[in-house]
Amino acid sequence: MTVVVLHRRSLGDLPYGEWLGGDAIVVDSSTTAADSASATAELAVLSLASNTHVTALVALHPDDQIRAGALRDRLGLPGQTRDEAVVGADAIRAADLLGAAGVPVVPRAPAATIPDLYRAAHTWGYPLVVRRRRGPERAVVAGLADESALRAFVRGGLAEGDTAATAGLTVEPATTGPRHRGPGNPATDAALAALPAVPGHPFEVDAVQDALGTWRVDTVRYTGDTADARHLVGAQARQLESAEAV
């Protein structure tokens, strides 16, 4: 059994060999601003797989979940797929999946163009919040209290039709109600039941209460860099055993 591990230096030194009985090949997946779009780690894994029988792929860091899923798809490995991984990284994909399952979610839309912001204002009114579409915390980019704030946000460097500037953003109504993280809430419990359950890939869910008292799912994130690393590594590495047992 050969397990390939995508490892980010930000996670610190982890004893993968000890945890996996010496069968781990570690590939550095760390990136910088200059090479964040490169496929160096993916190419390294594919090169290994061309002359080594890879049986499992492990990735703990949230930023590696999609690339790991894509590699599993490409190599025919068991475990979390790319589509399943995207749910924990992309706010729109998560909202679509949960909404289709009947789980109440915070209304939001992609802000791929400047007109998307104006359409959101027409649909929901103000105030609005512009956030990052991806990332564990989906950082707030701007709060738009009214149309003048929206115009100021656009003048701050965004231009009509400038899709590159807004490709990674979403827009949604501002919410100020109570918040809840994890199980024990009707919305988060429903979301956790609807999300793809793959051993070693736990999701964490946040919900917020709207003005009418309805709890709605706000954020879905993968929690692999904060949970029990040894347990997650083992669970991901044993995917082959789980697949054979089915």
Secondary structure, DSSP 8 states (H G I E B T S, - for coil): -EEEEEE-GGG----HHHHTTT-EEEEE----TTTTT--HHHHHHHHHHHHS-EEEEEE-SGGGHHHHHHHHHHHT-SS--HHHHHHTTBHHHHHHHHHHTT--B---EE--SHHHHHHHHHHH-S-EEEEESBSSS--EEEEE-SHHHHHHHHHTT--TT-HHHHTTEEEEE---S-EEESSSSHHHHHHHHHS---TT--EEEEEEE-TTS-EEEEEEEE-TTTS-HHHHHHHHHTHHHHHHH-
